[in-house]
Amino acid sequence: MKVRELYPDVITEDTVYEFKAVLNPDHPVKWAKTLVAFANGSGGLLFVGVSNDREAFGLTLDEIDQTKNLIALVNDRHIFPHVRYSYMMRSVDNNAEMFVLAVRVRASDSVVRYREGDFNETVYVKGDGNSTPATPEDIISLSKRKFGVDNETTEIQYAEEGWSEYLSLCREFRHDASIPNLKELQNEEVVTGDGYAKSGFLMFRDGYDRLDTLICCRLWKGKDKTGIVLDSARLKGSLSSVLLGTLAFIERNTKTGWRKTTGGGREEVRSYPKEAVREAIVNAIAHRDYAIAGTQIDVDIYDDRIDIVSPGSWLLPRKYEEYPLGTIPSIRRNGIIAACLDIANLMERGGTGFQTMIEAYRGCEEKKQPGVLIYPGFLDLRLFDKLYQEDTPYQVMGDAEKVMQLLQEGPQRVKTLQSATKYKSRSQFLNDIINPLLRDGTIIRQGNPKSPASVLVLCKKNIASNSQT
């Protein structure tokens, strides 16, 4: 009998299945390394009573008892921390005298080692059908996956002048426009009691230049990547700067429209609600797996949707589709990075971020609700364009109208206004949009034109006329 007849999903040995005819008590490392490797990975099944050619001949009940005792003994004496496992048995004959023993090993929260003697320990990792000693690079990567890349104490002491971008982020999004003091950062454990920054907080520091914060943004013509790239941005630096840069890229490359209301006024309609976009990008930054080298967050804008793809496996025990809409539990892969975003009022500890996205799409048909697509090692958070193929007659807002609408909210800097448009050149933006509005008196400038602190404001007569529209 082939093992597949007992377990239809089991075809051959791979990263989660392995076969052993018997477990040799004289050389336990030959099979115990498989238990260690499974625990260091995503778990797995070791089948005992199965030959290398997948023939399930089975063991007697006495042999199974001996095998269980041997596993318990080796786990207690040689494997640290001890692996967690359970058993399954299936008969291979009609008389129920011979059985295949399946040992299900759970993934460990720690790095598991096999110990021989007092000082000889080996970490094993799972390959495709074999278990091999981990290289130093494997162990570093494994440690980061188990404990998080963001919780190590660095040798850099926190000083406000070194985190100006992060503090600006706090001023922008905190309700009282304040910045956190040292005590607050220490209470949230992003800074140690003696003032040293955790590695996750270091990723928000000015001038951060490692590629693990990279976000690649693209605007596509069409609904897939076979089209033409109309705009792109490769954003790196502190997490504060890449977050704001990504939001600005999406803002300038998505539609804002308006429609007439029954009262004769105008109602703004956005392709993507601001709060949904912000929560989606914050979620990707907080939950991506920074231990996977050579990867980045990808933001792809298509005609009908935005795909935000971040490295990292799905951490929850059930599939995304099995959770009722808006009830996805919160599991933090990077506790310090999440705490930094929480301090800036960008992330809720209660895990309500996805619920915020759902609320932003309230009233939309089911096929346009936000969703998560799960791939091996990657997650795709998808937001749909609320304006795409709608029957309601919308008019797309031009760049000048976008500028006017932002000025309705209050004084704005030129840089802020430009980020809401498709203009990459400041001089071109000034020539085409700002200067004509200044010349005809629609807007006025407050402050020295050469000062970055100067702002543009809407003339009072225009504020009045727009409010009556």
Residue pairs with C-beta under 8 A, 6 or more apart in sequence:
1 55
1 56
1 57
1 92
2 54
2 55
2 56
3 10
3 19
3 47
3 50
3 54
3 55
3 56
3 100
4 10
4 11
4 54
5 56
6 56
6 90
6 92
6 100
7 47
7 90
7 102
10 17
10 45
10 47
12 54
12 129
13 19
13 128
13 129
14 128
14 129
15 41
15 42
15 44
15 126
15 127
15 128
16 38
16 41
16 42
16 43
16 44
16 45
16 126
17 44
17 45
17 47
18 34
18 44
18 45
18 46
18 47
18 129
18 131
19 47
19 50
19 51
19 52
19 54
20 31
20 34
20 46
20 47
20 48
20 50
21 48
21 49
21 50
21 51
21 52
21 57
22 48
22 49
22 59
22 63
22 67
23 31
23 48
23 67
23 70
23 71
24 30
24 31
25 70
28 70
28 74
28 78
29 78
29 114
29 116
31 46
32 74
32 75
32 78
32 79
32 114
33 114
33 122
33 124
33 131
34 44
34 46
34 124
34 126
34 131
35 46
35 71
35 75
35 79
35 83
35 85
35 103
35 105
36 79
36 83
36 112
36 113
36 114
36 123
36 124
36 131
37 44
37 124
37 125
37 126
37 131
37 132
38 44
38 46
38 83
38 105
38 107
38 126
39 83
39 84
39 105
39 106
39 107
39 108
39 112
40 108
40 111
40 112
40 123
40 124
40 125
40 126
40 134
40 142
41 107
41 125
41 126
42 107
42 313
43 104
43 105
43 106
43 107
44 104
44 105
44 126
45 102
45 103
45 104
45 105
46 102
46 103
46 105
47 56
47 100
47 101
47 102
47 103
48 59
48 67
48 100
48 101
48 102
48 103
49 56
49 57
49 58
49 59
49 92
49 98
49 99
49 100
49 101
50 56
50 57
50 100
51 57
56 92
56 100
57 92
57 98
58 91
58 92
58 93
58 98
58 99
58 100
59 67
59 98
59 99
59 100
59 101
60 97
60 98
60 99
61 97
61 99
64 89
64 99
64 101
67 101
68 87
68 101
71 85
71 103
75 82
75 83
75 85
76 82
78 114
78 115
78 116
79 112
79 113
79 114
79 115
80 112
80 113
80 115
80 121
81 108
81 110
81 112
83 105
83 106
83 108
83 112
84 105
84 106
84 108
85 103
85 104
85 105
85 106
86 103
86 104
86 106
87 101
87 102
87 103
87 104
88 101
88 102
88 104
89 99
89 100
89 101
89 102
90 99
90 100
90 102
91 97
91 98
91 99
92 98
92 99
92 100
108 146
109 146
110 146
111 123
111 139
111 142
111 143
111 146
112 123
113 121
113 122
113 123
114 121
114 122
114 123
114 124
115 121
116 122
122 133
122 134
123 133
123 134
123 138
123 139
123 142
124 131
124 132
124 133
124 134
125 131
125 132
125 133
125 134
125 138
125 142
134 142
141 291
141 293
144 290
144 291
145 289
145 291
148 200
148 333
148 334
148 335
148 336
149 199
149 200
149 212
149 290
149 291
149 334
150 198
150 199
150 200
150 201
150 203
150 290
150 334
150 335
150 336
150 337
151 198
151 199
151 200
151 335
151 336
152 198
152 199
153 192
153 196
153 198
153 199
154 196
154 197
154 198
154 199
154 202
155 196
156 162
156 196
156 197
156 202
156 205
157 195
157 196
157 197
158 182
158 185
158 191
158 195
158 196
158 197
158 201
160 167
160 179
162 205
162 206
163 201
163 204
163 205
163 206
164 206
165 204
165 206
165 238
165 240
165 241
166 204
166 205
166 238
166 240
166 340
166 344
167 179
167 180
168 240
169 204
169 240
169 243
169 244
169 344
169 346
170 178
170 179
170 180
170 343
170 344
170 345
171 177
171 178
171 179
173 344
173 345
173 346
174 344
174 345
175 345
180 343
182 191
182 195
184 343
185 191
185 201
185 343
186 192
186 193
188 339
188 340
188 342
188 343
189 198
189 336
189 339
190 197
190 198
190 200
190 201
190 336
190 339
190 340
190 343
191 197
191 198
191 201
192 198
197 205
198 336
199 336
200 334
200 335
200 336
200 337
200 339
200 340
201 336
201 340
202 208
203 210
203 212
203 213
203 238
203 239
203 337
204 238
204 239
204 240
204 340
205 238
206 238
207 237
207 238
208 237
208 238
208 239
209 236
209 237
211 236
211 296
212 290
212 293
213 236
213 237
213 238
213 239
213 242
214 234
214 235
214 236
214 242
214 296
214 297
215 235
215 236
215 242
215 245
215 246
215 296
215 297
215 298
215 299
216 232
216 233
216 234
216 235
216 296
216 297
216 298
216 299
217 231
217 232
217 233
217 234
217 235
217 246
217 249
217 250
217 298
217 299
217 300
217 301
218 229
218 231
218 232
218 298
218 299
218 300
218 301
219 229
219 230
219 231
219 232
219 253
219 301
220 227
220 228
220 229
220 230
220 300
220 301
220 302
220 303
221 227
221 228
221 229
221 230
221 303
222 228
222 302
222 303
223 302
223 303
223 304
223 305
224 302
225 300
227 302
230 253
231 249
231 253
231 422
233 245
233 246
233 249
235 241
235 242
235 245
235 246
235 249
236 242
239 285
239 337
239 340
242 285
243 281
243 282
243 285
243 346
246 281
246 299
247 277
247 278
247 281
248 419
249 299
250 272
250 277
250 281
250 299
250 301
250 306
251 419
251 420
252 419
252 420
252 421
252 422
252 423
253 301
253 422
254 270
254 271
254 272
254 301
254 306
254 385
255 270
255 271
255 385
255 387
255 396
255 397
256 268
256 269
256 270
256 271
256 396
256 397
256 402
256 405
257 268
257 269
257 270
257 271
257 387
257 394
257 395
257 396
257 397
258 266
258 267
258 268
258 269
258 394
258 395
258 397
258 401
259 266
259 267
259 269
259 392
259 393
259 394
259 395
260 266
260 267
261 267
265 469
266 469
268 397
268 405
269 386
269 387
269 394
270 386
270 387
271 385
271 386
271 387
271 388
272 306
272 383
272 385
272 386
273 360
273 361
273 386
275 356
275 357
275 359
275 360
276 356
276 357
276 360
276 361
276 370
276 383
277 306
277 383
278 346
279 353
279 354
279 356
279 357
279 360
280 306
280 308
280 357
280 370
280 381
280 383
281 299
281 308
282 341
282 346
282 347
282 353
283 353
283 354
283 381
284 297
284 308
284 310
284 381
285 297
285 310
285 337
285 341
286 332
286 333
286 334
286 337
286 338
286 341
286 347
287 310
287 312
287 332
287 333
287 334
287 338
287 379
288 297
288 310
288 311
288 312
288 333
288 334
289 310
289 311
289 312
289 313
289 333
289 377
290 334
292 311
292 312
292 377
295 311
296 311
297 308
297 309
297 310
297 311
298 307
298 308
298 309
298 310
299 306
299 307
299 308
299 309
300 306
300 307
300 309
303 385
303 388
304 384
304 385
304 388
304 389
305 382
305 383
305 384
305 385
305 388
306 382
306 383
306 385
307 380
307 381
307 382
308 380
308 381
308 382
308 383
309 378
309 379
309 380
309 381
310 378
310 379
310 381
311 377
311 378
312 333
312 377
312 378
312 379
313 376
313 377
313 379
314 320
314 372
314 374
314 379
315 331
315 333
316 323
316 328
316 329
316 331
319 374
320 328
320 371
320 372
320 374
323 329
325 358
325 369
326 354
326 355
326 358
328 351
328 354
329 351
330 349
330 350
330 351
330 353
332 338
338 347
341 347
342 348
342 349
347 353
354 370
357 370
357 383
358 369
358 370
361 368
361 369
361 370
361 384
361 386
364 384
364 386
367 384
368 384
368 386
369 384
370 381
370 382
370 383
370 384
371 381
371 382
372 379
372 380
372 381
372 382
373 379
373 380
373 382
374 380
387 394
397 405
399 421
399 422
399 423
399 432
399 433
400 433
400 437
402 417
402 420
402 421
403 417
403 420
403 421
403 433
403 434
403 437
404 437
404 442
404 458
404 462
404 466
406 412
406 416
406 417
406 420
407 417
407 443
407 456
407 457
407 458
408 458
408 463
408 466
410 457
411 446
411 455
411 456
411 457
412 455
412 456
413 452
413 453
413 454
413 455
413 456
414 426
414 429
414 430
414 434
414 454
414 456
415 426
415 452
417 429
417 433
417 434
417 456
418 426
418 429
421 429
421 433
423 429
423 432
423 433
434 443
434 456
437 443
438 444
438 445
441 459
442 458
442 459
442 462
443 456
443 457
443 458
443 459
443 462
444 456
444 457
444 459
445 454
445 455
445 456
445 457
446 454
446 455
446 456
446 457
447 453
447 454
447 455
448 454
458 466
